[in-house]
Amino acid sequence: MTHPRRSLLFMPGSNSRALEKARILAADCIILDIEDSVAAEAKGLARDQIAKAIEAGGFGKREIWIRTNALDTPFWADDVKMAAKAKPHAILVPKVSSVDDIRTIKSALHAANADPSIRVWAMIETARAVLHAEELAASSRDVEPRLSGFVFGPNDISRETRIRMQPGRAIMLPMITHCILATRAYGLEILDGPYSDFSNVDGFNQECTQARDLGFDGKTLIHPGQIEACNVIFTPPAEEVERARKVIAAFEKPENAARGAISLDGQMVERLHADMARRTIAIADSIAAMGR
């Protein structure tokens, strides 16, 4: 079953109250963080609390990820060892910029005897990562089969490139679409980065809608108040799901079995529309199964 990843909420691993609250939030995924939201002196505490939280369970059908520190930090080795033992659904690795970085992640997981089910997601946060997005995506086939997709990190990209973060992200759109094309070329998923001004509801809704229309599979979040709107925006509308079921039903009729295109409600519908319809239905059914 396709797992929806509409909303992915970062929660600081050093905050025990936040970890407890994460069990009742409606996010599709909880990202237990050891990186940006955790001070250097609290990294060890965060690791311990994250490991205990995952062992205790109680997160229901939510995916649980761990965001480690970057590969070039003194924290990476301990982060990946803890993650291998804790067995989250995935690890999210910041500032992955090269295929060599992917190889380093693979080697570290192998050395830590990580379960094969633990997936890898890479954060695209540097100019080099954007430039080499296709190579990074291709590595999912011949370097690290655990690699499931990317998280686009606009804030770090802005810091490194000096491209200003403006409403609408017009200046960043070429980079965003480049990364989206790279992921789709290799069958991966891609998630949008967080919207920092969590008090700006209208701005958040607009950026969520833009992310959906650009082709992102979901959005990472920094505040629980963003979850509901994010889920609504990334949930296929009822009329879209109804249309998808109608398309599938039409192609399943015996008289249409050998046809590449058919007429439906006065419109030409091709097999590619049936493929799109199946994904829409899979996402909608998965959301319904989660009860959210």
HUMO-V939709 format. One line per field, one symbol per residue. burial: + if it has 16 or more other ideal C-beta (glycine too) atoms within 10 Angstrom, else -. Layout:
burial: ???
This chain:
burial: --+++++++++++++--++--+--+++++++++++-++---++-+++-+++-++----+--++++++++++---++--++++++-+-++++++++++++-++-+++-++--+-+---+++++++++-+++-++--+++++--++-+++++++++-+++-+--------+--+--++--++-++----+-++++++--------++-++-+++---+++++++-+-++-+++-++++----+-++--++-++----+-----+-+----+---++--+--+++++--+----+
